[in-house]
Amino acid sequence: MITLRKSPTADTRTCDWSTVEKDTLLKASKQHIDDVACALTFFEDLLEHAASHHDHDKLSGIDHFHSDFRTGFKEHGWWDNHRKVNRHHIDKPDGVPEDVNLIDVLEHVADCVMAGMARSGDVYPITLPDEVLQRAVKNTVESLQGTIQVED
């Protein structure tokens, strides 16, 4: 949970800007900077979780992965399941979780770039549907907002 203190004096849209003293504005600005740092730490924790769980089923299901791999994925039971148990294959319709978020987008980009560079020295074009990106933004906002408690 992120706890914020109300700060109505740091924005001309939420206060009578003509009455705000410089010291008040400075204090509110420092508070805002700290608040944003808390939000970025929240995202950092989510990124750390994504990093530590990326493609976990390649290890836990190595036998099935290897078996399908050896067919050139003509057998694709492992691959079909892989898209269901991982959140980052958002370039495939059945790989987009309902609560897709910007962490999933970043993991997808990292996955594509790192795999492409390591395997062929090139990166395939990365294109994602606008609807997926807009939903990712909306869900990320809602997720962050859901962790915030504002105190007087």
C-alpha positions in Angstrom: 0.0 0.0 0.0 1.2 3.5 -0.9 0.1 6.2 1.5 0.0 9.7 0.2 -0.7 12.9 2.0 -3.1 15.3 0.4 -1.2 18.0 -1.6 -3.7 20.5 -3.1 -1.3 23.4 -3.5 1.2 22.1 -6.1 -1.1 22.5 -9.2 -2.7 25.5 -10.6 -5.7 23.4 -11.5 -6.4 22.5 -7.8 -5.7 25.7 -5.9 -5.7 29.4 -5.9 -2.2 29.8 -7.2 -2.1 33.5 -6.4 -2.0 32.7 -2.7 0.5 29.9 -2.5 3.8 30.9 -0.9 7.1 29.7 -2.3 7.9 27.6 0.7 4.5 25.8 0.4 5.1 25.2 -3.3 8.6 23.8 -2.5 7.3 21.5 0.2 4.5 20.3 -2.1 6.9 19.7 -5.0 9.2 17.7 -2.8 6.3 15.6 -1.6 5.2 15.0 -5.3 8.7 13.9 -6.2 8.6 11.4 -3.3 5.2 10.2 -4.3 6.3 9.5 -7.8 9.3 7.6 -6.5 6.9 5.4 -4.5 4.9 4.7 -7.7 8.1 3.9 -9.6 9.2 1.5 -6.8 5.8 -0.2 -7.2 6.5 -0.7 -10.9 10.1 -1.8 -10.1 8.7 -4.5 -7.8 6.4 -5.7 -10.6 9.3 -5.7 -13.1 11.4 -7.7 -10.7 8.6 -10.3 -10.3 8.3 -10.5 -14.1 12.1 -11.0 -14.5 12.2 -13.7 -11.9 9.3 -15.6 -13.4 10.0 -15.1 -17.1 9.4 -18.3 -19.1 9.4 -20.4 -15.9 7.7 -23.2 -17.8 10.7 -23.7 -20.1 12.5 -25.1 -17.0 9.6 -26.8 -15.2 8.3 -28.3 -18.4 11.6 -28.9 -20.2 10.6 -32.4 -21.3 7.4 -31.2 -23.0 9.2 -28.1 -24.4 12.0 -30.2 -25.8 9.6 -32.7 -27.3 7.6 -30.1 -29.2 10.7 -28.2 -30.1 12.2 -31.3 -31.8 9.1 -31.3 -34.1 9.7 -27.7 -35.1 6.6 -27.1 -33.1 4.4 -29.1 -35.4 3.4 -30.5 -32.1 2.5 -27.4 -30.1 0.8 -28.4 -26.9 3.6 -26.8 -24.9 3.6 -23.6 -26.9 -0.2 -23.3 -26.6 0.1 -23.7 -22.8 3.1 -21.4 -22.7 1.0 -18.5 -23.9 -1.6 -19.2 -21.3 0.8 -19.4 -18.3 2.9 -16.4 -19.3 1.7 -12.9 -19.6 4.0 -11.5 -22.1 3.1 -13.1 -25.5 0.7 -10.2 -26.1 1.3 -10.2 -29.9 -0.9 -13.3 -30.1 -4.6 -12.8 -29.3 -4.7 -15.9 -27.0 -1.6 -14.5 -25.2 -3.2 -11.3 -24.0 -4.4 -11.5 -20.4 -7.6 -9.6 -19.6 -5.6 -7.5 -17.1 -2.7 -6.9 -19.5 -0.5 -4.1 -18.2 2.6 -2.1 -19.1 4.8 -4.5 -17.3 3.6 -7.2 -19.8 4.4 -4.8 -22.6 7.9 -4.2 -21.3 8.5 -7.9 -20.8 7.3 -8.6 -24.3 9.7 -6.0 -25.7 12.6 -7.3 -23.6 11.8 -10.9 -24.7 11.7 -10.1 -28.4 14.8 -7.9 -28.4 16.9 -10.2 -26.3 15.8 -13.4 -28.2 16.4 -11.7 -31.5 19.8 -10.3 -30.7 21.0 -13.5 -29.1 19.7 -15.9 -31.7 20.1 -14.1 -35.0 21.6 -10.7 -34.3 18.4 -9.0 -35.5 15.0 -8.1 -34.0 11.8 -8.8 -35.8 9.4 -5.8 -36.0 7.4 -5.5 -32.8 3.8 -4.4 -33.4 1.0 -4.6 -30.9 -2.6 -3.7 -31.4 -3.6 -0.2 -30.2 -6.4 -1.8 -28.2 -4.0 -4.0 -26.3 -1.7 -1.0 -25.5 -4.6 1.2 -24.4 -6.0 -1.6 -22.2 -2.5 -2.0 -20.8 -2.3 1.6 -19.9 -5.8 1.6 -18.3 -5.1 -1.5 -16.3 -1.7 -0.2 -15.1 -3.4 3.0 -14.0 -6.1 1.1 -12.1 -3.5 -1.2 -10.5 -1.4 1.7 -9.2 -4.5 3.6 -8.2 -5.7 0.5 -6.2 -2.5 0.6 -4.1 -2.9 4.2 -3.0 -4.4 5.5 0.2 -4.7 9.2 0.6 -4.6 10.7 4.0 -5.5 14.2 5.1 
